[in-house]
Amino acid sequence: MSARLFVAVEVGEGDREALAAWAREAVGDDAGLRLVPPDHIHLTLAFLGHRALDEVQPLSALVERWDGAPAPALRTAGALWLSPRRPHVLTVAVEDRTAALAELHDAVWTALEDEADPPIRRERRAFRPHLTVARVRRGWPPPARRLPELPARDLDAGGLVLFRSWLGGGPRDGEGAHGARYEPLARAVLSARS
């Protein structure tokens, strides 16, 4: 048995609600897009894939060591379709105003490579900080309509979390299909900058 895991920066509840409201406006009545529930909006730092259950506790301890670390200064930086050539995910780009997020991303991956047993290899793709707010339904084209302006917003990056992703275990969408459910397994509270 295994667990599908990822490490993410958790943003504040007010931020998630504001981004979900913008996404509802952007999606409108487009049946080809599925909104991400507000409590699922997060900034993924490291997708770990399926890991053996006996790896969960050491990975939890690895995440918890960042408790009290300074929170990165983050700000929304406009709407961003991923992947640009064949868009399937509507996201909000995130500006790393002090490079602290890039440093945290690198530190987490270095710890995963050097200390996880077995080691977890760093993703090859470039890190593009973003918050997913909607997904294109399978078999549907991305919408052609223009997106509403996304107001710039400072984000509260309050925690670093190890999540377990349960596929098909989340709330039903309008067509009766289940989305993913995210279970927090470990959390490090990041300290506010003075």
C-alpha positions in Angstrom: 0.0 0.0 0.0 1.2 3.5 -0.7 0.2 7.2 -0.2 0.2 9.9 -2.9 2.1 12.8 -1.3 3.1 16.4 -2.0 4.6 19.3 0.0 2.9 22.7 -0.4 2.8 26.2 1.0 -0.5 26.8 2.6 -2.0 30.3 2.0 -4.5 32.0 4.3 -8.2 31.3 4.3 -9.0 34.9 3.2 -6.6 34.5 0.2 -8.2 31.2 -0.8 -11.7 32.6 -0.6 -10.7 35.7 -2.7 -9.0 33.5 -5.3 -12.0 31.1 -5.5 -14.3 34.1 -6.0 -12.2 35.4 -8.9 -12.2 31.9 -10.3 -16.0 31.7 -10.1 -16.2 34.9 -12.1 -13.5 33.7 -14.6 -15.3 30.3 -15.2 -18.8 31.7 -15.3 -21.2 29.2 -16.8 -18.5 27.4 -18.8 -19.3 23.7 -18.3 -15.8 22.8 -19.6 -14.1 24.1 -16.4 -14.2 22.6 -12.9 -13.5 24.9 -10.0 -11.0 24.0 -7.3 -12.7 24.2 -3.9 -11.2 27.0 -1.8 -9.8 24.6 0.8 -7.8 22.9 -2.0 -6.0 26.0 -3.2 -2.3 25.7 -2.3 1.2 26.3 -3.8 2.9 23.0 -4.5 6.6 22.9 -3.8 7.3 19.2 -4.3 5.1 16.4 -5.7 6.4 13.2 -4.2 4.2 10.7 -6.0 3.2 7.4 -4.4 5.4 6.6 -1.4 5.4 3.6 0.9 3.4 4.1 4.1 6.5 3.6 6.2 8.0 6.8 4.5 5.1 9.0 5.8 6.5 9.5 9.3 10.1 10.4 8.3 8.7 12.8 5.6 6.4 14.4 8.2 9.4 15.0 10.5 11.3 16.5 7.5 8.5 19.0 6.9 8.0 19.8 10.5 11.6 21.0 10.9 10.6 24.2 9.1 8.4 25.2 12.0 9.1 28.8 12.8 11.0 29.5 9.5 10.3 32.8 7.9 7.3 32.9 5.6 8.0 34.0 2.0 6.7 37.3 0.8 4.2 36.3 -1.9 1.9 38.3 -4.2 -0.5 37.4 -7.0 0.9 38.1 -10.4 -2.0 37.6 -12.8 -3.8 34.6 -14.4 -1.7 31.9 -15.9 -2.8 28.9 -18.1 -0.7 25.8 -17.7 0.5 24.3 -19.8 0.7 27.2 -22.3 0.7 25.1 -25.5 -2.2 23.0 -24.4 -3.9 24.7 -21.5 -5.6 22.4 -19.0 -5.3 24.2 -15.7 -6.2 27.8 -14.8 -3.8 29.1 -12.2 -2.8 32.3 -10.5 0.9 33.1 -10.9 2.7 33.9 -7.7 5.5 36.5 -7.4 8.3 35.6 -5.0 9.1 39.1 -3.9 12.3 38.3 -1.8 13.4 35.0 -3.4 12.5 33.3 -0.1 10.1 30.9 -1.8 12.8 29.8 -4.3 15.1 29.2 -1.4 12.5 27.2 0.5 11.7 25.2 -2.7 15.4 24.4 -3.1 15.9 23.5 0.6 12.9 21.2 0.6 14.1 19.4 -2.5 17.7 19.2 -1.2 16.4 17.6 2.1 14.3 15.1 0.0 17.3 14.2 -2.1 19.8 13.9 0.7 17.7 12.6 3.6 14.6 10.7 2.4 15.0 6.9 2.4 14.9 6.1 -0.4 16.0 9.5 -1.8 13.4 11.4 -3.8 14.7 12.9 -7.0 14.1 16.5 -7.8 11.6 17.3 -10.5 13.3 18.4 -13.8 10.9 21.0 -14.8 11.5 24.6 -13.8 9.6 25.8 -10.6 6.7 28.1 -11.6 5.0 29.2 -8.4 1.2 29.2 -8.9 -2.1 28.4 -7.3 -4.5 26.2 -9.2 -8.1 27.6 -9.2 -9.8 25.6 -12.0 -9.2 22.6 -14.3 -10.4 21.9 -17.8 -12.6 18.9 -17.8 -11.3 15.8 -19.7 -12.1 16.1 -23.4 -13.1 19.8 -23.3 -11.1 22.6 -24.9 -9.9 25.5 -22.8 -12.3 28.4 -22.9 -11.8 31.2 -25.5 -13.4 33.9 -23.4 -11.2 36.6 -21.9 -10.4 36.3 -18.2 -11.4 39.1 -15.8 -8.6 41.2 -14.3 -7.1 39.6 -11.2 -6.4 42.3 -8.6 -2.8 42.1 -7.2 -2.9 40.7 -3.6 -0.3 40.0 -1.0 -0.7 36.4 0.2 -0.4 35.0 3.7 2.0 32.1 3.4 1.3 30.6 6.9 2.4 27.0 6.6 4.4 24.3 4.9 2.3 21.2 4.8 2.8 17.5 3.8 -0.5 16.5 2.1 -1.8 13.1 1.2 -3.9 13.2 -2.0 -6.8 10.8 -2.2 -7.9 10.6 -5.8 -11.6 10.4 -6.4 -12.4 11.0 -2.7 -13.3 14.6 -2.8 -16.6 16.4 -3.4 -18.7 15.6 -6.4 -18.7 18.1 -9.3 -21.7 19.1 -11.3 -21.5 15.9 -13.4 -21.3 13.6 -10.3 -17.5 13.0 -10.7 -15.4 13.1 -7.6 -12.3 15.4 -7.3 -9.3 14.7 -5.1 -9.4 15.1 -1.4 -6.3 16.5 0.4 -5.4 15.3 3.9 -2.8 17.3 5.9 -0.3 14.9 7.5 2.3 17.3 8.9 2.5 21.1 9.2 5.2 23.6 9.9 3.9 27.0 10.9 5.9 29.7 9.0 6.6 32.9 11.0 5.3 36.2 9.8 7.9 38.7 8.6 8.4 41.8 10.8 
